[in-house]
Amino acid sequence: MRQGMQIAGVVVALAGAGAAGYWFGGRGAAPAAATTAAAAPASQEAAGQRKLLYYRNPMGLPDTSPVPKKDSMGMDYIPVYEGEEDDSGGLRISAAKVQKLGVRTEPAALRELGQAVRAAGRVEIDERRIHAVAPKFEGWVERLHVNATGQPVGRGQPLFEVYSPELVSAQREYAVAARGLASLKEAPAESQAAMRQLADASLQRLRNWDISDEQIGALAAGGEPRRTLSFRSPAGGVVLEKKALAGMRFGPGEALYQIADISAVWVMAEVFERDIATIRTGQKVRVTLNAYPDKVFEGRVGYVYPTLKAETRTVPVRVELANPGGLLKPAMYASVDFATGRGARVVAVPVGAVIDSGKRQVVFVQTGEGRFEPREVKLGARGEDYVEVREGVAEGESVVVAANFLIDAESNLRSALGGFGDGGAAKPAGHRADGTLDAVNADGSVTVRHGPVASLKWPAMTMDFVLANPSLVASLKPGTPIVFEFVERKPGEWVITKVDAGHGGH
């Protein structure tokens, strides 16, 4: 019995000695490990390696740590070294590629923007410059001097000669009255007054018939009445319409010619309802035509019509402009630019700096040498070359104005633009992994147990994913091995975009 107690005491003593040795050994090893870990950064700096700045969240969340750390899923935070500060968000392009792409930047600046209003128009003849030639008596066309539509004529140029018995009778009546008045110079005042009234009545009759003063003067000077008289053009222009034919009979008021002065014309512009408030009478206008792409015609707004066309939701606006050389032909199509008033100074960037997907607008901001950041912006008023930026870019920041679409094509930029998603300028970067579908959750998400993801430096783990479409797993049961592709739609939200069953497993 006593011998057994001695043996037990030896065993206990040995066990205690072993435990003490383990404890002292542990205490002795800890300082050595700490010394090694503390010496590592110093040895790295001594060897000329990059300087460790901080640790960032492995899932892309906006969280950093000055010391090593794990996230809620047990993943280690990723170290960020000097020169990699913007690897998680900004875009980096080598100087050689920047030069090759022809990237050019311009700072956002305060500018006065005039709202650009453009409209389609059509050249028309000025209605106030159209003249009709219509004799006020009955007669016959004896001879035509101008015999073709479109023929140019000058003011006072003879158009045609007419014969009319009424005209001949009126000439003779005036001639007799004029000679009688001349022969009654010594007659009593009453006789002279009666003859003067007859002569004046005959003269007024001829003037009412548009007989020229030259022809009337010849009659008053004792000339014989002419069988035919010439009708002259009331204005210079072109013949729009000619109904007169040699030998034809015409009645009082019948229009035989229509002549238009096209030294000045109208352009009838169709301005959209939303822009009509910026149009004012007297406003300056620039007009261009496809027929003369190298010429710009300047005019002014003559009239804003009070009616709106319901079919096109446009208001006609009459633009008046000179037509030197007759270059502007009626019915030509024109592009009309209205010079609207200037507004307040606003932050503006060149129009070409904006990539517009239809749903959102993005610009690239240069944040450093070879570094670019995509920004979603809200735009305001548009000028001819610049557009107002209400949100997203501050005054003085440099934006890419040339080769921004080429930058957008770079794969690393498509990854950075992943957060802009649907219809944006680029698509999110994709990742691929093998795993097992553990569960389809009630909220539409899925739980996947996957292997390491090299593109993200993820270890194997189990996590929840959002489905781009529920049909991706409609035919799969929990426990099915899968190979799947996923993207980061926004920080921390991972979306499965493709699933292949039966090839994965973990």
C-alpha positions as CSV (number, residue, x, y, z in Angstrom):
1,M,0.0,0.0,0.0
2,R,2.7,2.4,1.0
3,Q,4.6,1.4,-2.2
4,G,1.6,2.2,-4.3
5,M,1.3,5.6,-2.7
6,Q,4.9,6.4,-3.5
7,I,4.4,5.4,-7.2
8,A,1.4,7.7,-7.4
9,G,3.3,10.5,-5.9
10,V,6.1,10.1,-8.4
11,V,3.5,10.2,-11.3
12,V,2.0,13.4,-9.9
13,A,5.3,15.0,-9.5
14,L,6.3,14.1,-13.0
15,A,3.0,15.5,-14.4
16,G,3.5,18.7,-12.5
17,A,7.0,19.0,-13.7
18,G,5.8,18.5,-17.3
19,A,3.1,21.1,-17.0
20,A,5.5,23.6,-15.4
21,G,7.9,22.9,-18.2
22,Y,5.2,23.5,-20.9
23,W,4.1,26.7,-19.1
24,F,7.7,28.1,-18.9
25,G,8.4,27.0,-22.4
26,G,5.3,28.8,-23.6
27,R,6.3,31.9,-21.8
28,G,9.8,31.7,-23.1
29,A,8.6,31.2,-26.8
30,A,6.1,34.2,-26.8
31,P,8.7,36.9,-26.7
32,A,10.7,35.2,-29.4
33,A,7.6,35.2,-31.7
34,A,6.8,38.7,-30.8
35,T,10.3,39.8,-31.6
36,T,10.2,38.1,-35.0
37,A,6.8,39.7,-35.9
38,A,8.0,43.1,-34.7
39,A,11.2,42.8,-36.7
40,A,9.4,41.9,-39.9
41,P,8.3,45.4,-40.9
42,A,11.7,46.7,-40.0
43,S,13.4,44.1,-42.1
44,Q,10.9,44.8,-45.0
45,E,11.7,48.5,-44.9
46,A,15.4,47.7,-44.6
47,A,15.1,45.5,-47.7
48,G,13.5,48.3,-49.6
49,Q,10.0,46.7,-49.8
50,R,6.8,48.6,-50.0
51,K,5.4,50.3,-46.9
52,L,2.3,48.8,-45.3
53,L,-0.3,51.5,-44.9
54,Y,-3.5,49.8,-43.6
55,Y,-5.8,46.8,-44.0
56,R,-9.0,47.0,-46.0
57,N,-12.3,45.0,-45.8
58,P,-12.0,41.9,-48.0
59,M,-15.6,42.3,-49.2
60,G,-15.1,45.8,-50.5
61,L,-16.9,47.5,-47.7
62,P,-15.8,51.0,-46.7
63,D,-13.9,49.9,-43.6
64,T,-10.2,49.9,-42.9
65,S,-8.0,49.0,-40.0
66,P,-4.4,50.0,-39.0
67,V,-3.8,46.4,-37.6
68,P,-4.6,42.9,-38.9
69,K,-8.3,42.1,-38.5
70,K,-11.0,39.6,-39.5
71,D,-14.5,40.4,-40.7
72,S,-17.8,39.0,-39.5
73,M,-17.3,35.9,-41.6
74,G,-13.8,35.2,-40.4
75,M,-12.0,36.5,-43.5
76,D,-8.7,38.4,-43.0
77,Y,-8.5,42.0,-44.0
78,I,-6.3,42.7,-47.0
79,P,-3.1,44.7,-46.6
80,V,-2.8,47.9,-48.6
81,Y,0.8,49.0,-49.4
82,E,2.1,52.4,-50.5
83,G,1.1,53.1,-54.1
84,E,-2.1,50.9,-53.8
85,E,-4.2,53.5,-51.9
86,D,-6.9,53.6,-54.6
87,D,-6.8,50.0,-55.8
88,S,-10.2,49.3,-54.2
89,G,-12.0,52.1,-56.1
90,G,-10.0,54.3,-58.4
91,L,-8.8,53.5,-61.9
92,R,-5.2,53.4,-62.9
93,I,-3.7,53.5,-66.4
94,S,-0.1,53.6,-67.2
95,A,1.3,56.9,-68.6
96,A,2.2,55.1,-71.9
97,K,-1.4,53.9,-72.3
98,V,-2.7,57.4,-71.4
99,Q,-0.6,58.8,-74.2
100,K,-1.6,56.1,-76.6
101,L,-5.3,56.6,-76.0
102,G,-5.0,60.3,-76.5
103,V,-6.5,61.1,-73.1
104,R,-7.2,64.8,-72.6
105,T,-8.6,66.5,-69.6
106,E,-10.1,69.9,-68.8
107,P,-11.0,71.4,-65.4
108,A,-14.7,72.0,-64.5
109,A,-15.1,75.7,-64.3
110,L,-17.8,78.4,-63.7
111,R,-19.3,79.4,-66.9
112,E,-22.3,81.4,-68.2
113,L,-24.4,79.0,-70.3
114,G,-27.0,80.0,-72.8
115,Q,-29.7,77.4,-73.4
116,A,-29.3,76.0,-76.9
117,V,-32.5,75.9,-78.7
118,R,-32.5,74.2,-82.1
119,A,-35.4,73.7,-84.5
120,A,-36.0,72.4,-88.0
121,G,-37.3,75.0,-90.5
122,R,-38.3,75.6,-94.1
123,V,-37.5,78.5,-96.4
124,E,-40.6,80.3,-97.5
125,I,-41.3,83.5,-99.5
126,D,-42.1,86.6,-97.5
127,E,-45.8,87.0,-98.0
128,R,-45.4,90.8,-97.8
129,R,-43.2,90.8,-100.9
130,I,-45.6,89.0,-103.3
131,H,-47.3,91.1,-106.0
132,A,-50.1,90.3,-108.3
133,V,-50.5,91.9,-111.7
134,A,-54.2,92.2,-112.5
135,P,-55.6,94.8,-115.0
136,K,-58.7,96.7,-113.8
137,F,-60.4,96.7,-117.1
138,E,-61.4,94.3,-119.8
139,G,-59.0,93.7,-122.7
140,W,-56.8,91.3,-124.8
141,V,-53.2,90.4,-124.4
142,E,-51.4,91.6,-127.5
143,R,-47.8,90.7,-126.7
144,L,-45.8,89.1,-123.9
145,H,-42.4,90.5,-122.9
146,V,-42.0,88.0,-119.9
147,N,-43.3,84.6,-121.0
148,A,-41.9,82.0,-118.4
149,T,-42.5,81.1,-114.8
150,G,-39.3,81.6,-112.7
151,Q,-38.0,84.3,-115.0
152,P,-36.3,87.2,-113.0
153,V,-37.7,90.7,-113.6
154,G,-36.7,94.1,-112.5
155,R,-38.9,96.8,-111.0
156,G,-40.7,98.7,-113.9
157,Q,-39.7,96.1,-116.5
158,P,-42.5,95.6,-119.2
159,L,-44.4,92.4,-118.7
160,F,-47.0,92.4,-121.5
161,E,-49.0,94.8,-123.8
162,V,-52.8,94.9,-123.8
163,Y,-55.5,96.2,-126.1
164,S,-58.8,97.5,-124.6
165,P,-61.5,99.6,-126.3
166,E,-62.2,101.1,-122.9
167,L,-58.5,102.1,-122.5
168,V,-58.4,103.7,-126.0
169,S,-61.7,105.6,-125.3
170,A,-60.3,106.9,-121.9
171,Q,-57.1,108.1,-123.6
172,R,-59.0,110.0,-126.2
173,E,-61.3,111.5,-123.6
174,Y,-58.3,112.7,-121.6
175,A,-56.5,114.0,-124.7
176,V,-59.6,116.0,-125.8
177,A,-60.0,117.4,-122.3
178,A,-56.3,118.4,-122.1
179,R,-56.4,120.2,-125.5
180,G,-59.7,121.9,-124.6
181,L,-58.3,123.1,-121.3
182,A,-55.3,124.6,-123.2
183,S,-57.6,126.4,-125.7
184,L,-59.7,128.0,-123.0
185,K,-57.0,130.1,-121.4
186,E,-58.8,133.3,-122.4
187,A,-62.3,131.9,-121.7
188,P,-64.4,132.8,-118.6
189,A,-63.4,131.1,-115.4
190,E,-66.6,129.0,-115.3
191,S,-65.8,127.5,-118.7
192,Q,-62.2,126.7,-117.7
193,A,-63.3,125.1,-114.4
194,A,-65.8,122.8,-116.2
195,M,-63.1,121.7,-118.7
196,R,-60.6,121.2,-115.9
197,Q,-63.0,118.9,-114.1
198,L,-63.5,116.8,-117.2
199,A,-59.7,116.6,-117.7
200,D,-59.1,115.7,-114.1
201,A,-61.8,113.0,-114.2
202,S,-60.2,111.4,-117.3
203,L,-56.8,111.6,-115.8
204,Q,-58.0,109.9,-112.6
205,R,-59.6,107.2,-114.6
206,L,-56.3,106.4,-116.3
207,R,-54.5,106.4,-113.0
208,N,-57.0,104.1,-111.5
209,W,-56.3,101.7,-114.3
210,D,-52.6,101.8,-113.4
211,I,-51.5,103.6,-116.5
212,S,-48.0,104.9,-115.9
213,D,-47.3,108.6,-115.4
214,E,-44.9,108.5,-118.4
215,Q,-47.8,107.4,-120.7
216,I,-50.2,110.0,-119.2
217,G,-47.6,112.7,-119.7
218,A,-47.3,111.8,-123.4
219,L,-51.0,112.1,-123.8
220,A,-51.1,115.5,-122.0
221,A,-48.3,116.8,-124.3
222,G,-50.5,116.2,-127.3
223,G,-49.6,112.7,-128.2
224,E,-52.1,110.5,-129.9
225,P,-53.9,107.7,-127.9
226,R,-52.0,104.4,-128.2
227,R,-53.8,101.3,-129.3
228,T,-51.9,99.2,-126.8
229,L,-50.3,100.0,-123.5
230,S,-47.6,98.1,-121.6
231,F,-48.0,96.7,-118.1
232,R,-44.9,96.9,-116.0
233,S,-43.6,94.9,-113.0
234,P,-44.5,96.5,-109.7
235,A,-41.4,95.1,-108.0
236,G,-38.1,93.3,-108.7
237,G,-38.1,89.5,-108.2
238,V,-39.1,86.3,-110.0
239,V,-42.3,85.3,-111.7
240,L,-44.0,82.8,-109.4
241,E,-47.1,82.4,-111.7
242,K,-47.9,83.4,-115.3
243,K,-51.4,83.0,-116.6
244,A,-51.1,85.5,-119.5
245,L,-51.1,84.1,-123.0
246,A,-50.7,86.0,-126.2
247,G,-54.1,86.8,-127.7
248,M,-56.1,85.8,-124.6
249,R,-59.0,87.8,-123.3
250,F,-59.0,88.9,-119.7
251,G,-61.5,90.4,-117.4
252,P,-61.2,93.1,-114.7
253,G,-59.3,91.9,-111.7
254,E,-58.0,88.7,-113.3
255,A,-54.4,88.0,-112.1
256,L,-52.2,87.5,-115.1
257,Y,-48.8,87.5,-113.2
258,Q,-47.6,86.8,-109.7
259,I,-44.2,88.2,-108.8
260,A,-42.2,87.7,-105.6
261,D,-39.3,89.7,-104.3
262,I,-36.9,87.1,-102.8
263,S,-34.2,89.5,-101.7
264,A,-35.4,88.7,-98.2
265,V,-37.2,85.5,-97.2
266,W,-38.7,83.8,-94.2
267,V,-37.7,80.6,-92.5
268,M,-40.6,79.0,-90.7
269,A,-39.1,77.2,-87.7
270,E,-41.0,74.6,-85.6
271,V,-40.0,75.1,-82.0
272,F,-41.0,72.5,-79.4
273,E,-43.4,73.5,-76.7
274,R,-40.8,73.1,-74.0
275,D,-38.5,75.7,-75.6
276,I,-41.0,78.3,-76.7
277,A,-40.7,80.3,-73.5
278,T,-37.1,81.2,-74.4
279,I,-38.0,82.7,-77.8
280,R,-38.6,86.4,-78.2
281,T,-39.3,88.7,-81.1
282,G,-36.1,90.4,-82.3
283,Q,-34.0,87.5,-81.0
284,K,-30.9,86.7,-83.2
285,V,-30.9,83.5,-85.1
286,R,-28.3,81.5,-87.0
287,V,-29.6,79.4,-90.0
288,T,-27.7,76.6,-91.8
289,L,-28.7,74.6,-94.8
290,N,-27.5,71.3,-96.2
291,A,-27.2,72.9,-99.6
292,Y,-24.5,75.3,-98.2
293,P,-22.8,73.6,-95.3
294,D,-20.0,76.1,-95.2
295,K,-22.3,79.1,-94.9
296,V,-24.2,80.6,-91.9
297,F,-27.1,83.0,-92.5
298,E,-28.1,85.4,-89.7
299,G,-31.5,86.7,-89.1
300,R,-34.0,87.7,-86.4
301,V,-37.2,86.4,-85.0
302,G,-40.0,88.3,-86.7
303,Y,-43.0,86.7,-85.1
304,V,-44.0,83.9,-82.7
305,Y,-47.3,82.5,-83.8
306,P,-50.1,82.3,-81.2
307,T,-51.1,78.7,-82.1
308,L,-49.6,75.3,-81.3
309,K,-49.7,72.3,-83.7
310,A,-51.3,69.5,-81.7
311,E,-49.8,66.8,-83.9
312,T,-46.2,67.8,-83.4
313,R,-46.4,69.9,-80.2
314,T,-44.5,72.7,-81.9
315,V,-45.1,76.4,-82.3
316,P,-44.3,78.1,-85.7
317,V,-41.7,80.8,-85.3
318,R,-41.1,83.2,-88.3
319,V,-37.5,84.1,-88.9
320,E,-36.7,86.9,-91.2
321,L,-33.3,87.1,-93.0
322,A,-31.7,88.6,-96.1
323,N,-31.2,86.5,-99.1
324,P,-28.1,87.9,-101.0
325,G,-27.7,86.3,-104.4
326,G,-30.9,84.4,-104.0
327,L,-29.2,81.4,-102.5
328,L,-32.1,80.6,-100.2
329,K,-34.7,78.8,-102.4
330,P,-38.3,78.4,-101.2
331,A,-39.0,75.0,-99.7
332,M,-35.4,74.3,-98.7
333,Y,-35.0,72.7,-95.3
334,A,-33.0,74.6,-92.7
335,S,-31.6,74.1,-89.2
336,V,-32.3,77.1,-86.9
337,D,-30.2,77.9,-83.8
338,F,-31.7,80.5,-81.5
339,A,-29.3,82.6,-79.4
340,T,-31.0,82.6,-76.1
341,G,-30.1,84.9,-73.2
342,R,-27.2,84.1,-70.9
343,G,-27.8,82.9,-67.3
344,A,-25.9,82.8,-64.0
345,R,-22.4,81.3,-63.8
346,V,-22.5,77.6,-63.0
347,V,-20.1,74.7,-62.8
348,A,-19.9,73.3,-66.3
349,V,-17.9,70.6,-68.2
350,P,-17.6,70.0,-72.0
351,V,-20.6,68.1,-73.4
352,G,-18.2,65.5,-74.8
353,A,-17.0,64.6,-71.2
354,V,-20.4,63.0,-70.3
355,I,-21.1,59.4,-71.1
356,D,-24.9,59.2,-71.2
357,S,-26.4,55.7,-71.0
358,G,-30.0,57.1,-71.2
359,K,-30.6,56.3,-67.6
360,R,-27.6,58.0,-66.0
361,Q,-24.7,60.1,-66.9
362,V,-21.1,59.4,-65.9
363,V,-17.8,61.4,-66.2
364,F,-14.3,60.4,-65.5
365,V,-12.4,62.6,-63.0
366,Q,-8.6,62.6,-62.9
367,T,-7.6,62.1,-59.3
368,G,-3.8,61.9,-59.9
369,E,-1.2,61.0,-62.5
370,G,-2.7,58.1,-64.4
371,R,-5.6,57.7,-62.0
372,F,-9.2,58.2,-62.9
373,E,-12.5,57.9,-61.0
374,P,-15.9,57.4,-62.6
375,R,-18.5,59.7,-61.1
376,E,-22.3,59.7,-61.7
377,V,-23.4,63.3,-62.2
378,K,-26.7,65.2,-62.4
379,L,-26.8,67.6,-65.3
380,G,-28.6,70.9,-65.7
381,A,-28.8,73.5,-68.5
382,R,-27.0,72.8,-71.7
383,G,-25.1,75.3,-73.8
384,E,-23.6,74.9,-77.3
385,D,-20.4,73.3,-76.0
386,Y,-20.8,72.9,-72.3
387,V,-23.3,71.4,-69.9
388,E,-24.0,72.4,-66.2
389,V,-23.1,69.8,-63.6
390,R,-25.3,70.2,-60.5
391,E,-23.9,67.2,-58.6
392,G,-20.9,64.9,-58.8
393,V,-18.1,67.2,-59.9
394,A,-16.7,70.3,-58.1
395,E,-15.1,73.4,-59.6
396,G,-11.5,72.8,-60.5
397,E,-11.6,69.0,-60.8
398,S,-10.2,67.8,-64.1
399,V,-12.5,65.7,-66.2
400,V,-11.7,63.5,-69.2
401,V,-12.9,65.2,-72.4
402,A,-11.2,63.1,-75.0
403,A,-10.8,59.2,-75.2
404,N,-13.3,58.8,-72.3
405,F,-15.0,56.0,-74.3
406,L,-11.7,54.3,-74.8
407,I,-11.0,54.5,-71.1
408,D,-14.4,53.0,-70.5
409,A,-13.4,50.0,-72.7
410,E,-10.6,49.1,-70.4
411,S,-11.4,46.0,-68.4
412,N,-10.1,47.3,-65.1
413,L,-12.4,50.4,-65.6
414,R,-15.4,48.2,-66.2
415,S,-14.7,46.6,-62.9
416,A,-14.5,49.9,-61.2
417,L,-17.8,51.0,-62.8
418,G,-19.5,47.8,-61.5
419,G,-21.6,49.9,-59.1
420,F,-23.2,51.8,-61.9
421,G,-24.9,48.6,-63.1
422,D,-27.9,48.5,-65.3
423,G,-27.4,50.3,-68.6
424,G,-24.3,52.1,-67.3
425,A,-21.2,52.8,-69.2
426,A,-19.6,49.4,-68.1
427,K,-20.5,46.1,-66.4
428,P,-19.3,44.7,-63.0
429,A,-16.3,42.5,-62.9
430,G,-17.2,38.8,-62.7
431,H,-15.8,36.0,-60.5
432,R,-16.1,32.2,-60.7
433,A,-16.1,29.6,-57.9
434,D,-17.0,25.9,-57.2
435,G,-19.3,25.1,-54.4
436,T,-22.4,23.4,-53.1
437,L,-25.9,24.8,-52.9
438,D,-26.7,24.5,-49.2
439,A,-30.1,26.3,-49.1
440,V,-32.6,28.5,-50.9
441,N,-33.7,31.1,-48.4
442,A,-37.2,32.6,-48.0
443,D,-36.0,36.1,-49.0
444,G,-34.8,34.8,-52.4
445,S,-31.2,34.6,-51.5
446,V,-29.2,31.3,-51.5
447,T,-26.6,29.9,-49.1
448,V,-23.5,28.5,-50.9
449,R,-20.6,26.6,-49.4
450,H,-17.8,27.4,-51.9
451,G,-14.1,26.9,-52.3
452,P,-11.3,29.6,-52.5
453,V,-11.9,32.5,-55.0
454,A,-8.5,33.4,-56.4
455,S,-9.7,36.6,-58.1
456,L,-10.8,38.0,-54.7
457,K,-8.2,36.2,-52.5
458,W,-11.1,34.6,-50.6
459,P,-10.6,31.4,-48.6
460,A,-13.2,28.6,-48.7
461,M,-16.3,29.6,-46.7
462,T,-20.1,29.5,-46.5
463,M,-22.0,32.7,-47.3
464,D,-25.2,34.1,-48.7
465,F,-25.6,35.4,-52.3
466,V,-28.4,37.3,-54.1
467,L,-29.7,35.8,-57.3
468,A,-29.9,37.8,-60.5
469,N,-32.9,35.7,-61.4
470,P,-34.7,33.1,-59.3
471,S,-34.8,30.8,-62.3
472,L,-31.1,30.1,-61.9
473,V,-31.7,27.6,-59.1
474,A,-35.3,26.7,-59.9
475,S,-34.4,23.1,-60.8
476,L,-31.7,22.6,-58.1
477,K,-32.0,21.0,-54.7
478,P,-29.9,21.7,-51.6
479,G,-26.8,19.7,-51.6
480,T,-26.2,20.0,-55.4
481,P,-22.6,20.7,-56.4
482,I,-22.5,23.8,-58.6
483,V,-20.1,26.0,-60.6
484,F,-21.3,29.6,-60.4
485,E,-20.3,33.1,-61.5
486,F,-21.0,36.2,-59.5
487,V,-20.4,40.0,-59.4
488,E,-20.4,42.7,-56.8
489,R,-23.4,44.9,-57.7
490,K,-22.7,47.3,-54.8
491,P,-20.3,47.2,-51.9
492,G,-21.0,44.0,-49.9
493,E,-23.8,42.8,-52.2
494,W,-22.7,39.7,-54.2
495,V,-25.0,38.6,-57.0
496,I,-24.9,35.2,-58.7
497,T,-25.4,35.6,-62.5
498,K,-24.8,32.1,-63.8
499,V,-25.1,28.6,-62.3
500,D,-24.0,25.2,-63.8
501,A,-25.0,22.1,-61.8
502,G,-23.2,18.9,-61.3
503,H,-19.6,20.1,-61.9
504,G,-18.6,21.7,-58.6
505,G,-18.6,20.6,-55.0
506,H,-16.8,21.5,-51.9
